[in-house]
Amino acid sequence: MRIRVAALAGGLAVAGAGAAVAAAKRFPSAFSSWNRTSYAGTPVSLTEGLAAAAGLGLASAALPAGVRAGAGIAVGAAAAAGAVDDHFEDRFPAKGKGFKGHIGALREGKATSGALKIGLIGAGAGLGALAIPRHGGRLRRAAAWANQSALIAGTANIVNLLDLRPGRALKASAAASIAAGASGPAAAGLRDGIVAVSAVCMRGDLEGKTMLGDLGANAVGAALGYSLALAPGAFARWSCLSGVVALTFASEKLSFSKVIEETPILAWADRLGRR
């Protein structure tokens, strides 16, 4: 069953992402509002994010019935939150940078698109995690749910923080999916969905023509987080969450790009395939 679910999820992810990529190329004028300027000053399209979200949405539909809706809610909410930040940021009365910046703005009574994004991703992660089976007493189940919710939301944020250079977020997500392995059919399906979406979107991303944006990065991150949250062992889940929390706090003080560029092996992997 695991192989069948993984194969179906991967195939649907390719179909969904591929269809979105083809639509963006076929009707460029319909997506003109998705065009942005990259870090290098060249034009780049955010339609890759739509492709990633579409592919992972279809991949979620191939998962076992018990977690199908949960994964779909988590990925869908993360994608919707990212879309708000990508396309409606200027409509909010305040801007913020980093988690502290958005929370600080809220304390002053000012809303930011990032604060709304945090709320949407958190709510989607919490609702999505309810579908994951848990065992033990009430307190133990509550702790497991909190761990899984935070892991889904936190991973969505980390992948978004990596989407600053061509190919970086996709490479990291695909590598993490493969390295983590899969503990069951649902995790295998999400893992193959992430790898499939990365394969479809990688070329345009590395060429600097498209990028995930918040929509795609949040969707990929939520799918990765959900696959990690499905791990049956509490130690594995808490270890992953510890890493996510550490990276989140580090991002408030350090530049991931600078750290990567100053570490030879990371710099080599980051630039691999980039044009």
C-alpha positions, 0 to 999 in steps of 0.5 A, a space after each residue: 500500500 505504501 508504494 502504491 500511495 507514494 506512486 499515485 501521490 507523486 504522479 498526481 503532484 507531477 500532473 498538478 504542477 505540470 498543468 499549472 506551469 503549462 497554463 502560466 506559459 500558455 496565458 502569460 497575460 493572465 498572470 501578469 500580476 504575478 511578476 516580480 523583480 528578483 534579488 538580482 534585479 531580473 524579472 521573475 514570476 511567482 506562478 511556480 508557487 501556484 504550481 507547487 501548491 496545485 501539485 501538493 494539493 492533488 498529492 494530498 488527495 491520494 493519501 489514506 482517508 484518515 489523514 487525507 483531509 488533514 494534510 489538505 487543510 494544512 497545505 491549503 491553509 499555508 498556501 492561502 496564507 502565502 498568497 495573502 502575503 504575495 499579493 495583498 501585503 500592500 493593503 495592510 496598514 503596517 509592515 513587519 520583518 520576522 516573527 518579532 516584527 509582526 507580533 510587535 506590530 500587533 501589540 501596537 494595534 497594527 495588522 500586517 500581512 505576515 501576522 495574518 499569515 502566522 494565524 492562518 498557518 497556525 490554524 491550518 496546522 492545528 486543524 490538520 494535525 487533528 487528523 493524525 492518529 494518537 495514542 495514550 492518555 489525554 495529556 499525552 495526546 494533547 502534547 503530541 497534537 501540540 508538537 505536530 501542529 508546531 512542527 507543521 507550522 514551523 517547517 512551513 516558515 523555515 522553507 519560506 525563509 530559504 526561498 531567497 535564492 534560485 533553487 534553494 528552497 526546493 533543493 532543501 525540501 526535496 533533500 529533507 524529504 528523502 533524508 527523513 524517509 517515510 514512516 507509512 503510506 501517508 508520509 511516503 505520499 507527501 514525500 514523493 509529492 514534494 520530490 515530484 513538485 521539486 522536479 517539475 519546478 526546479 528548472 525554472 527556479 534555477 534559471 531565475 525565471 520563476 520562484 515559489 514565493 510565500 504561496 509555494 514555499 509555505 505549501 511545500 513547507 507545510 507538506 514537509 512538516 506534515 510528513 514529519 508529524 506523521 512519524 510514530 516516535 515521539 522522540 523523532 518528532 520532538 527532535 525535528 521540532 527542536 531543530 525547527 525552533 532553533 532555526 527559527 530563533 537563529 533566523 532572527 539574528 543571522 542571515 541564512 544566505 550569509 551562513 550558506 555563502 560562507 560554508 563551502 559545502 553549503 555554498 557548492 550545493 546551493 549554487 549547483 545547477 544555478 544559471 
